[in-house]
């Protein structure tokens, strides 16, 4: 029997609790990877997606007292190919991708031989790398942020079906991908 997604059955106070847990998880990632230091110059990529709005809110929340410069760059479709050019004047570039996007990118490269740009992980980061798509939506609802999203492709739908059937599989896949990348 398929497990139901607990995010579909929550009220407003539960969304607030989820938002706090997500902020705590992102704060822990930022601290353990040492992504932000005093005086850093950070570029936040603005593609006007839900992920962008959530990243901006989380960064404002967790970095509010750190003296660093955060600039935004509005981008259009196909911005990924210009990422290295955008990154050259900054210490860190925060891209609007969550865990689902990273998993799908890995699977597309693996199964469909889609070329993936080799991105320097020390400079270009995804602070939502350990936050699922459903959690991003829950955070956006809790903080009254704009919800924007496109249609999911068949691979994304299949991943969501696996998550419903086997709760926690996205986190397991993400951890396995990180282990594979360490071995490269």
C-alpha positions as CSV (number, residue, x, y, z in Angstrom):
1,X,0.0,0.0,0.0
2,X,1.4,3.4,-0.9
3,X,2.1,5.8,1.9
4,X,0.4,9.2,1.7
5,X,2.5,12.3,1.6
6,X,2.1,13.9,5.1
7,X,2.5,17.4,3.6
8,X,-1.0,17.1,2.0
9,X,-2.7,16.8,5.4
10,X,-1.2,19.7,7.3
11,X,-2.7,22.9,8.7
12,X,-1.1,26.4,8.9
13,X,0.7,25.7,12.3
14,X,2.2,22.5,10.9
15,X,3.5,24.5,7.9
16,X,5.2,26.8,10.3
17,X,6.8,23.8,12.1
18,X,7.9,22.4,8.7
19,X,9.4,25.8,7.8
20,X,11.5,25.9,11.0
21,X,12.8,22.4,10.4
22,X,13.7,23.3,6.8
23,X,15.5,26.5,7.9
24,X,17.4,24.5,10.6
25,X,18.5,21.9,8.0
26,X,19.7,24.6,5.5
27,X,21.5,26.4,8.3
28,X,23.3,23.2,9.3
29,X,24.3,22.6,5.7
30,X,25.6,26.1,5.3
31,X,27.6,25.9,8.5
32,X,29.0,22.4,7.8
33,X,30.1,23.3,4.3
34,X,31.3,26.8,5.4
35,X,29.6,28.3,2.4
36,X,29.3,31.8,3.8
37,X,31.9,33.8,5.7
38,X,32.1,37.4,6.8
39,X,32.7,39.8,3.9
40,X,31.7,37.2,1.3
41,X,30.2,38.4,-2.0
42,X,27.2,36.2,-2.9
43,X,25.1,36.1,-6.1
44,X,21.6,34.8,-5.9
45,X,20.2,33.7,-9.2
46,X,16.7,35.0,-9.7
47,X,14.7,32.8,-12.2
48,X,11.4,33.8,-10.4
49,X,10.8,30.2,-9.4
50,X,9.4,29.0,-6.1
51,X,12.9,27.7,-5.2
52,X,14.3,31.2,-5.8
53,X,11.7,32.8,-3.5
54,X,12.3,30.1,-0.8
55,X,16.1,30.5,-1.0
56,X,15.9,34.2,-0.7
57,X,13.6,34.0,2.4
58,X,15.9,31.4,4.0
59,X,19.0,33.3,3.3
60,X,17.5,36.5,4.8
61,X,16.5,34.5,7.8
62,X,19.7,32.6,8.5
63,X,22.2,35.3,7.4
64,X,20.5,38.4,8.7
65,X,23.3,39.3,11.1
66,X,26.3,38.2,9.0
67,X,28.1,41.1,7.3
68,X,28.2,39.9,3.7
69,X,26.9,41.2,0.3
70,X,24.1,39.4,-1.4
71,X,23.3,40.6,-4.9
72,X,20.6,39.2,-7.2
73,X,20.7,38.6,-10.9
74,X,17.5,38.2,-12.9
75,X,17.9,35.4,-15.5
76,X,15.8,33.9,-18.3
77,X,15.5,30.5,-19.8
78,X,18.8,28.8,-20.5
79,X,20.7,30.6,-17.7
80,X,22.6,27.5,-16.7
81,X,25.0,27.6,-19.7
82,X,26.2,31.1,-18.6
83,X,26.7,30.1,-15.0
84,X,30.5,30.1,-15.0
85,X,30.5,33.6,-16.5
86,X,28.1,34.9,-13.9
87,X,30.1,33.4,-11.1
88,X,33.5,34.9,-11.9
89,X,33.0,38.1,-9.7
90,X,31.5,36.4,-6.6
91,X,32.7,34.1,-3.8
92,X,29.5,32.1,-4.0
93,X,26.6,31.7,-6.4
94,X,23.4,30.3,-5.1
95,X,21.3,28.6,-7.8
96,X,17.6,27.9,-7.4
97,X,17.5,24.1,-7.4
98,X,16.2,21.7,-4.8
99,X,17.0,18.0,-4.1
100,X,14.5,16.8,-6.7
101,X,16.2,18.9,-9.4
102,X,19.6,17.5,-8.5
103,X,18.3,13.9,-8.6
104,X,16.6,14.5,-11.9
105,X,19.7,16.0,-13.4
106,X,21.8,13.0,-12.3
107,X,19.2,10.6,-13.7
108,X,19.0,12.5,-17.0
109,X,22.8,12.3,-17.4
110,X,22.8,8.7,-16.4
111,X,19.9,7.3,-18.5
112,X,19.6,9.8,-21.4
113,X,23.3,10.7,-21.8
114,X,22.3,14.3,-21.3
115,X,25.4,16.5,-21.0
116,X,25.8,18.0,-17.5
117,X,28.0,21.1,-17.1
118,X,30.9,20.4,-14.7
119,X,30.1,23.0,-12.0
120,X,32.7,23.9,-9.4
121,X,30.9,22.9,-6.2
122,X,33.1,25.2,-4.0
123,X,31.7,28.3,-5.7
124,X,28.3,27.4,-7.1
125,X,26.0,26.0,-4.5
126,X,22.4,24.8,-4.0
127,X,21.3,25.6,-0.4
128,X,18.1,23.6,-1.0
129,X,20.1,20.5,-2.0
130,X,18.7,18.6,1.0
131,X,15.1,19.9,0.7
132,X,12.6,18.1,-1.4
133,X,10.2,19.7,-3.8
134,X,7.2,19.1,-1.5
135,X,9.1,20.7,1.4
136,X,9.9,23.7,-0.7
137,X,6.2,24.1,-1.5
138,X,5.3,23.7,2.2
139,X,7.8,26.4,3.1
140,X,6.5,28.7,0.5
141,X,2.9,28.2,1.8
142,X,4.1,28.8,5.4
143,X,5.8,32.1,4.5
144,X,3.2,33.2,1.9
145,X,5.7,33.2,-0.9
146,X,4.7,32.9,-4.6
147,X,4.2,29.4,-5.8
148,X,5.5,29.0,-9.4
149,X,6.1,25.8,-11.2
150,X,6.0,24.2,-14.5
151,X,4.7,20.9,-15.5
152,X,6.6,17.9,-14.3
153,X,8.1,15.6,-16.9
154,X,7.6,11.8,-16.7
155,X,10.8,11.2,-14.9
156,X,9.8,13.7,-12.1
157,X,6.4,12.1,-11.9
158,X,8.0,8.7,-11.6
159,X,10.3,9.9,-8.8
160,X,7.3,11.3,-6.9
161,X,5.5,7.9,-7.3
162,X,8.6,6.2,-5.8
163,X,8.6,8.6,-2.9
164,X,4.9,7.9,-2.2
165,X,5.5,4.2,-2.4
166,X,8.8,4.2,-0.5
167,X,8.9,7.2,1.8
168,X,12.4,8.7,2.2
169,X,13.7,7.3,-1.1
170,X,14.6,10.7,-2.4
171,X,16.9,11.3,0.5
172,X,18.5,7.9,0.0
173,X,19.1,8.6,-3.7
174,X,20.6,12.0,-2.9
175,X,22.9,10.5,-0.3
176,X,24.0,7.8,-2.9
177,X,24.7,10.5,-5.5
178,X,26.9,12.4,-3.0
179,X,28.8,9.2,-2.3
180,X,29.3,8.5,-6.0
181,X,30.6,12.1,-6.5
182,X,33.1,11.7,-3.6
183,X,34.6,8.7,-5.4
184,X,35.1,10.5,-8.7
